[in-house]
Amino acid sequence: MKAMLRLRMSTSDAHYGGNLVDGARVLGLFGDVATELLIRNDGNEGLFRAYDKVDFLAPVYAGDFLEVYGEITNVGNTSRKMIFSCYKVITANPEISESSASLLKEPILVATASGTCIVPKELQRKVWIN
């Protein structure tokens, strides 16, 4: 099972000089994708138990547009193993003007991670609402 989010980083996401967004913001987005995956799979938000690995590969700035992907790779009794990736697809160009941005020809991989989420057995359910 897979899920994807697309969103723009704002100046309120910037944590450091030069409008740099901190890595914790990207981890929060991985958590949002994990929540969606758990709801789709189990009908419950579950809990993020642990990250096994996190790699930050490129900077993210206010004004950048990100696509965040997640996938459940293994389903245990209560555990759900997941992998995540985050790509920059549009980059801000503040040196040109405050509202300038460019669509990237190739997305830039900015972070990857893997982790485990838990959904207690008594909270797992399959519910489809139309």
N, C-alpha and C positions, 0 to 999 in steps of 0.2 A: 504494500500500500504506500502511495506517495502523496505529498502535499507541497504546495508552493505559495509563498507570500511575495508580493511586490509592493515596495513602499519607498518613499523619499525620506532621507535624513534631513532634519531641520536644524536650525541653529540651536534649538533647545537640546538636541542630541549631541552637539559638540561639547567636548569636555576639556580639551586642551587648546593651546595657542594654535592659530592658523586654521581654526574650525575643524580640528581633528576629532573624530568620533572615537570614543574608547571601545576596546574589544568587548567589554561587558555588555554594551548595547547589542552587539551581534549575538552574543550568547543568549540574551533575552529574546531575540528573534528566533533563535533555534528552539528555545523553550515554547514560544508561541506555536511554531510548526509542530512540535511534539504534542502539545495540547490538542491541536486539531486532529492529528493522527490517532491519538488515543480516543477522542470522542467518536471518530469515524469507525474505529476498530472495536471499541468496548462500550460506547455510550457513557463514558465517564472521563473526566479530565485527568485522573491519575496523578502521580507525583513523579518528578524527575529525581531519580536516585543518585546518579553519578555520571560525570563525563569520564570516558576512558582515555580520550585523546582530544586535544584542541590545538589547531595550528592557525595562527594569524599570518597571512601571506602578503597582504597589500593594505595600504592605508585607506580609510573611508573618511570622507569629509562631509560637512553640512552641504546639502544640495545634491549629493549623489543619490541616484536611484539604485536600489538593490533588489535582487531576486534571491529568495531564500528557499532552499529545497530541503525536504526531509523524506526519509523512507524507513519504514519498519523492515528490518532485515531478518528478525527472528522473534517468534512468539513463544514464550514459555508459559508456565502455569499462571504466574502473575507478572512476570517480567516481559518487557518489550525492548529489544535491542534496536537502536536506530542509528542512521548516519545522516549527516547534515552537510550542506555546502551553501556558501553565500557568494554571489557574483555581483560586481558593479556593472550595470548596463548603460547608465548615463552618468557622466561626470560633470560636476559644476565647473564653470570657468570664471571665477570671480575676478581674475586679472583682466578679462575683457570688459565685463560689466557685472553688476550685482545679479542680473537675471540671466546671464549667459550660461548655456549648458550644451554639451555635445553627446550625441548618441555614439557609443563605442562600436567600432566595426566588429570587434570580438569582445565578449564579456571578460572581465578580469576576475579571476578567482581570488577572493579576499580572505576567506576563512573556511576551514573544514573542521568537523568534529564527529565523534561517535560517543554514544552514551546509552544508558539504561533507564527506562521508566518502569514504574510499578503501578498496576491496577489491582487492588485486592479482589480476590475471587468473588466475594459477595457483592461487589460493585460492578462487575462485568455484566453487560447486557447488550443485546443487539436490538436496536430500535430504528426503524425507518419511518420518517414522517414525511408525507407529501403535501 
